[in-house]
């Protein structure tokens, strides 16, 4: 095993659905008690398979985990620690929306065992937040970060580039505003408008509301320089962190470290098998009531596939992957003829035997990685 493993838990409940969301979520919380009980049953089933494995990260994602009561969060973390060998100093992350945060709740989450909070800020411009259905405003987001910092929790915040009505100036203000807070990790994602019918239709009908691809590319590079100047290192395509504050759990995905996935639609890599749970809450709960794991996918990963994943996922990290591993992959890959051109064109660079994306290369990483699959 490539270091201690991780545990992901999907908590699908939300007060409302955002316009850009493509995750499995529900705004009907009537099944929540049954769902939490099902999670405990799934943990019991997986405990035997986990055996003597050690875990150093738990990630509560969603959905909106911060909707749960602190007692529910505490019970869930306690169950996971009881069922699995979770290190005392494990990173325990919970996703939160700014409107769920208060000074009291921040301290309650810390007492429940959470030591890292990932906050869905998305923008510090009220008009942009309203355009995609976010309930909080910029002021509430900044207050939430301040309240969480006062509880001595490690903080991460998400932003989205490409929101409706976003301008170059407004995006710069959001980046600068976040960088002035006490957060130590920033994730910036491009709006995947093709995954949302609502956003896709709006962009088709009103393209003037959206930044062009060229403007977004320029802003991306500018943002990287600005964050570097404030002490943030660009360690993965979409992620920047202060030294030692990288997201321990997420790095496991990019390094192919084994992770367990609990909850509806959760994915995992364990024992060189890729598995995924069903995407419907009733089916998930019903299967576990019958004592069965609700798998929709369960397949082995071949040695060749594992080698390819190691390169494709590893290139997402700024540290890159050994040049020899890429060269082995390229012997049987459609991207072999392009590799020299990528390096000559300044998209890839090599240092100390490792090949990595340059900052400009990160902008076209999807196209490059698709050629290596």
C-alpha positions as CSV (number, residue, x, y, z in Angstrom):
1,X,0.0,0.0,0.0
2,X,1.3,3.5,-1.0
3,X,1.2,5.0,2.5
4,X,-1.8,5.3,4.9
5,X,-5.2,5.0,3.2
6,X,-8.2,7.4,3.2
7,X,-11.9,7.2,3.8
8,X,-14.5,9.3,1.8
9,X,-18.1,9.6,3.0
10,X,-20.8,11.1,0.8
11,X,-23.5,13.1,2.6
12,X,-25.9,14.1,-0.1
13,X,-28.4,16.4,1.6
14,X,-28.7,20.1,0.6
15,X,-31.1,22.9,1.3
16,X,-31.2,23.8,-2.4
17,X,-29.4,22.7,-5.5
18,X,-26.9,25.1,-7.2
19,X,-27.2,25.7,-10.9
20,X,-23.7,24.2,-11.7
21,X,-24.0,21.1,-9.5
22,X,-23.5,17.7,-11.1
23,X,-23.2,15.6,-7.9
24,X,-25.7,13.2,-6.4
25,X,-27.6,15.4,-3.9
26,X,-31.1,15.6,-2.5
27,X,-33.1,18.6,-1.1
28,X,-35.4,16.1,0.7
29,X,-34.0,15.4,4.1
30,X,-36.7,13.0,5.2
31,X,-34.4,9.9,4.7
32,X,-31.5,11.4,6.6
33,X,-31.8,9.2,9.7
34,X,-32.1,6.0,7.7
35,X,-29.2,7.2,5.5
36,X,-26.9,7.7,8.5
37,X,-27.8,4.3,9.9
38,X,-26.9,2.8,6.5
39,X,-23.5,4.5,6.6
40,X,-22.8,2.7,9.8
41,X,-23.9,-0.6,8.3
42,X,-21.6,0.0,5.4
43,X,-18.7,0.8,7.7
44,X,-19.2,-2.5,9.5
45,X,-19.2,-4.4,6.2
46,X,-16.0,-2.7,5.1
47,X,-14.2,-3.0,8.4
48,X,-13.4,-6.7,7.8
49,X,-12.0,-6.0,4.3
50,X,-9.9,-3.1,5.5
51,X,-8.2,-5.5,7.9
52,X,-5.1,-4.0,9.4
53,X,-4.9,-1.0,7.0
54,X,-4.0,2.3,8.6
55,X,-5.9,5.5,7.6
56,X,-4.7,9.1,8.0
57,X,-7.6,11.0,6.4
58,X,-11.4,11.1,6.5
59,X,-13.3,13.4,4.1
60,X,-16.9,14.2,4.6
61,X,-18.2,15.5,1.2
62,X,-21.5,16.1,-0.4
63,X,-23.9,17.5,-0.7
64,X,-23.7,19.7,2.3
65,X,-22.2,17.9,5.3
66,X,-22.5,21.1,7.4
67,X,-26.3,20.6,7.3
68,X,-25.9,17.8,9.8
69,X,-26.0,18.4,13.5
70,X,-22.6,18.4,15.2
71,X,-23.7,15.4,17.2
72,X,-24.4,13.5,14.0
73,X,-21.0,14.5,12.6
74,X,-19.4,13.4,15.9
75,X,-21.1,10.1,15.9
76,X,-20.1,9.4,12.3
77,X,-16.5,10.2,13.0
78,X,-16.5,8.1,16.2
79,X,-18.0,5.1,14.2
80,X,-15.3,5.4,11.6
81,X,-12.6,5.5,14.2
82,X,-14.0,2.5,16.0
83,X,-14.3,0.4,12.8
84,X,-11.0,1.4,11.2
85,X,-7.5,2.0,12.4
86,X,-7.5,5.8,12.0
87,X,-4.4,7.6,13.2
88,X,-4.7,10.0,16.0
89,X,-3.4,12.9,13.9
90,X,-5.5,12.1,10.9
91,X,-6.8,14.9,8.7
92,X,-10.6,15.0,9.1
93,X,-12.2,17.3,6.5
94,X,-15.8,18.5,6.3
95,X,-17.2,20.5,3.4
96,X,-19.3,23.4,4.5
97,X,-21.5,26.2,3.1
98,X,-20.9,29.7,4.5
99,X,-24.5,30.1,5.5
100,X,-24.2,27.0,7.8
101,X,-21.2,28.5,9.7
102,X,-21.4,30.2,13.1
103,X,-18.8,30.7,15.8
104,X,-20.6,28.1,18.0
105,X,-21.0,25.6,15.2
106,X,-17.3,25.9,14.3
107,X,-16.3,25.0,17.9
108,X,-18.9,22.2,17.9
109,X,-17.4,20.7,14.7
110,X,-13.9,20.9,16.2
111,X,-15.2,19.1,19.3
112,X,-16.8,16.5,17.0
113,X,-13.4,15.6,15.6
114,X,-13.2,17.8,12.5
115,X,-9.9,19.6,12.0
116,X,-10.2,20.9,8.5
117,X,-13.1,22.6,6.8
118,X,-13.5,23.1,3.0
119,X,-15.8,26.1,2.4
120,X,-17.7,26.5,-0.8
121,X,-17.2,30.2,-1.3
122,X,-17.3,30.1,-5.2
123,X,-17.2,33.9,-5.5
124,X,-16.9,37.1,-3.4
125,X,-19.2,39.0,-5.8
126,X,-22.9,39.0,-4.8
127,X,-24.2,39.1,-8.3
128,X,-22.2,36.0,-9.4
129,X,-23.4,34.1,-6.3
130,X,-27.1,34.9,-7.0
131,X,-26.7,33.9,-10.7
132,X,-25.9,30.3,-9.8
133,X,-28.3,30.0,-6.8
134,X,-25.9,30.3,-3.9
135,X,-27.7,31.4,-0.7
136,X,-24.9,33.3,0.9
137,X,-23.4,36.6,0.0
138,X,-19.8,37.8,0.0
139,X,-20.0,39.2,3.5
140,X,-21.3,36.0,5.0
141,X,-18.5,34.0,3.2
142,X,-15.8,36.2,4.8
143,X,-17.5,36.1,8.2
144,X,-17.7,32.3,8.0
145,X,-14.0,32.1,7.2
146,X,-13.2,34.4,10.2
147,X,-15.4,32.3,12.5
148,X,-13.8,29.0,11.4
149,X,-10.3,30.5,11.8
150,X,-11.1,31.5,15.3
151,X,-11.9,27.8,16.1
152,X,-8.3,27.0,15.0
153,X,-9.5,24.8,12.2
154,X,-7.4,24.4,9.0
155,X,-9.2,26.1,6.2
156,X,-9.7,25.6,2.5
157,X,-12.0,27.6,0.1
158,X,-13.3,27.0,-3.4
159,X,-13.7,29.5,-6.2
160,X,-15.2,29.1,-9.7
161,X,-13.8,30.8,-12.8
162,X,-16.3,31.3,-15.6
163,X,-19.5,32.1,-13.6
164,X,-22.3,34.0,-15.2
165,X,-21.8,37.8,-15.1
166,X,-18.2,37.3,-13.9
167,X,-15.6,39.8,-15.2
168,X,-11.8,39.8,-15.1
169,X,-12.0,42.5,-12.5
170,X,-14.5,40.7,-10.3
171,X,-12.5,37.5,-10.4
172,X,-9.4,39.4,-9.4
173,X,-11.3,40.8,-6.5
174,X,-12.4,37.4,-5.3
175,X,-8.9,36.0,-5.5
176,X,-7.4,39.0,-3.6
177,X,-10.2,38.9,-1.0
178,X,-9.6,35.2,-0.3
179,X,-5.9,35.5,-0.1
180,X,-6.2,38.2,2.5
181,X,-8.0,35.8,4.9
182,X,-6.5,33.2,7.2
183,X,-7.1,30.3,4.8
184,X,-4.2,28.1,3.9
185,X,-5.6,26.3,0.8
186,X,-7.5,27.5,-2.3
187,X,-9.1,25.4,-5.0
188,X,-10.1,27.1,-8.2
189,X,-12.3,25.3,-10.7
190,X,-13.5,26.2,-14.2
191,X,-17.2,26.2,-14.5
192,X,-18.2,23.0,-16.2
193,X,-21.2,24.5,-18.0
194,X,-21.6,21.5,-20.3
195,X,-22.6,19.4,-17.2
196,X,-25.5,21.7,-16.3
197,X,-28.5,22.1,-18.7
198,X,-29.3,25.4,-17.0
199,X,-25.8,26.9,-17.4
200,X,-25.4,25.4,-20.9
201,X,-28.6,27.0,-22.2
202,X,-27.8,30.3,-20.6
203,X,-24.4,30.4,-22.1
204,X,-25.8,29.5,-25.6
205,X,-28.5,32.2,-25.4
206,X,-26.4,34.9,-23.6
207,X,-22.7,34.3,-24.4
208,X,-21.9,38.0,-23.5
209,X,-22.5,37.0,-19.8
210,X,-19.5,34.7,-19.8
211,X,-15.7,35.3,-20.1
212,X,-14.1,33.9,-23.2
213,X,-11.8,30.9,-23.0
214,X,-8.8,33.2,-23.8
215,X,-9.7,35.6,-21.0
216,X,-10.1,32.8,-18.6
217,X,-6.7,31.4,-19.6
218,X,-5.0,34.7,-19.0
219,X,-6.7,35.1,-15.6
220,X,-5.6,31.6,-14.7
221,X,-2.0,32.4,-15.3
222,X,-2.3,35.8,-13.6
223,X,-4.0,34.2,-10.6
224,X,-1.1,31.7,-10.2
225,X,1.4,34.5,-10.0
226,X,-0.7,36.4,-7.5
227,X,-1.2,33.5,-5.2
228,X,2.5,32.6,-5.4
229,X,3.3,36.1,-4.3
230,X,1.1,35.5,-1.2
231,X,2.8,32.3,-0.2
232,X,0.6,29.7,-2.0
233,X,2.3,27.0,-4.0
234,X,0.5,25.5,-7.0
235,X,0.7,21.8,-6.2
236,X,-2.1,20.4,-8.4
237,X,-4.0,21.6,-11.4
238,X,-6.8,23.2,-9.4
239,X,-5.2,23.6,-6.0
240,X,-2.9,26.0,-4.2
241,X,-1.7,25.7,-0.6
242,X,0.7,27.2,1.9
243,X,3.6,24.9,2.7
244,X,2.5,21.8,4.5
245,X,-1.2,22.5,4.0
246,X,-1.9,20.5,0.9
247,X,-5.2,18.4,1.1
248,X,-3.8,15.1,2.4
249,X,-6.9,13.2,1.4
250,X,-7.2,14.5,-2.2
251,X,-3.5,13.8,-2.9
252,X,-4.3,10.2,-2.4
253,X,-6.5,10.1,-5.5
254,X,-3.7,11.6,-7.6
255,X,-1.1,9.2,-6.2
256,X,-3.4,6.1,-6.4
257,X,-3.3,5.6,-2.7
258,X,-6.1,3.2,-1.6
259,X,-9.3,4.9,-0.4
260,X,-12.6,3.6,0.7
261,X,-15.8,5.3,-0.4
262,X,-18.9,5.2,1.8
263,X,-22.3,6.5,0.9
264,X,-24.5,6.9,-2.2
265,X,-22.5,7.3,-5.5
266,X,-19.2,7.1,-3.6
267,X,-16.2,5.7,-5.5
268,X,-13.1,3.9,-4.2
269,X,-9.9,2.2,-5.1
270,X,-9.2,-0.8,-2.9
271,X,-7.2,-4.0,-3.5
272,X,-6.6,-2.8,-7.1
273,X,-10.4,-2.8,-7.7
274,X,-12.4,0.3,-8.7
275,X,-15.8,0.2,-7.1
276,X,-18.8,2.6,-6.9
277,X,-22.0,2.6,-5.0
278,X,-25.5,3.1,-6.5
279,X,-26.6,6.6,-7.2
280,X,-30.1,6.5,-5.7
281,X,-30.6,7.0,-1.9
282,X,-33.5,4.5,-1.6
283,X,-31.5,1.7,-3.3
284,X,-28.4,2.5,-1.2
285,X,-30.4,2.4,2.1
286,X,-32.4,-0.6,1.1
287,X,-29.4,-2.7,0.1
288,X,-27.7,-2.1,3.4
289,X,-30.8,-2.9,5.4
290,X,-30.5,-6.3,3.8
291,X,-26.9,-6.5,4.8
292,X,-25.5,-6.1,1.3
293,X,-23.0,-3.5,0.0
294,X,-24.9,-1.4,-2.7
295,X,-22.3,-1.6,-5.5
296,X,-23.1,-0.5,-9.0
297,X,-19.5,-1.0,-10.2
298,X,-16.9,-3.5,-9.1
299,X,-14.0,-4.3,-11.5
300,X,-10.4,-5.2,-11.2
301,X,-7.7,-2.8,-12.4
302,X,-5.2,-4.5,-14.7
303,X,-1.5,-3.9,-14.4
304,X,-1.5,-2.0,-17.7
305,X,-4.4,0.2,-16.5
306,X,-2.7,0.9,-13.2
307,X,0.5,2.0,-14.9
308,X,-1.5,4.4,-17.2
309,X,-3.5,5.8,-14.2
310,X,-0.3,6.4,-12.3
311,X,1.0,8.6,-15.1
312,X,-2.3,10.4,-16.0
313,X,-3.2,11.1,-12.4
314,X,0.3,11.8,-11.3
315,X,0.7,14.5,-14.0
316,X,-2.0,16.5,-12.3
317,X,0.5,17.1,-9.5
318,X,3.1,19.8,-9.9
319,X,5.8,17.3,-8.8
320,X,5.2,15.3,-11.9
321,X,6.0,11.7,-12.6
322,X,9.2,9.8,-13.5
323,X,10.1,10.3,-17.1
324,X,10.7,6.6,-17.5
325,X,7.1,5.8,-16.6
326,X,5.8,8.2,-19.3
327,X,8.2,6.7,-21.8
328,X,7.0,3.2,-21.0
329,X,3.4,4.3,-21.4
330,X,4.0,6.0,-24.7
331,X,5.2,2.8,-26.3
332,X,1.6,1.8,-26.7
333,X,-0.2,5.1,-26.6
334,X,-1.8,7.4,-29.1
335,X,0.0,10.4,-27.6
336,X,3.6,9.1,-28.4
337,X,3.9,11.3,-31.5
338,X,2.9,14.4,-29.6
339,X,5.2,14.0,-26.6
340,X,8.2,15.7,-28.2
341,X,6.0,18.5,-29.5
342,X,4.5,19.1,-26.0
343,X,8.0,19.4,-24.5
344,X,9.3,21.5,-27.3
345,X,6.2,23.8,-27.1
346,X,6.8,24.4,-23.4
347,X,3.8,22.5,-22.1
348,X,5.9,19.8,-20.3
349,X,9.3,20.2,-18.7
350,X,11.7,17.7,-17.1
351,X,13.8,18.2,-14.0
352,X,15.6,15.7,-11.8
353,X,14.2,12.8,-13.9
354,X,10.6,13.9,-13.5
355,X,8.3,15.3,-16.2
356,X,5.7,17.8,-15.1
357,X,3.3,20.4,-16.6
358,X,4.4,23.9,-16.8
359,X,1.9,26.6,-15.7
360,X,1.0,27.1,-19.4
361,X,0.7,23.4,-19.8
362,X,-1.8,23.1,-17.0
363,X,-4.1,25.2,-19.1
364,X,-4.3,22.4,-21.8
365,X,-3.8,19.5,-19.4
366,X,-7.1,17.9,-20.3
367,X,-6.2,17.7,-24.0
368,X,-2.8,16.3,-23.2
369,X,-4.0,13.7,-20.6
370,X,-6.8,12.5,-22.9
371,X,-4.1,11.6,-25.4
372,X,-2.4,9.4,-22.8
373,X,-5.5,7.4,-21.9
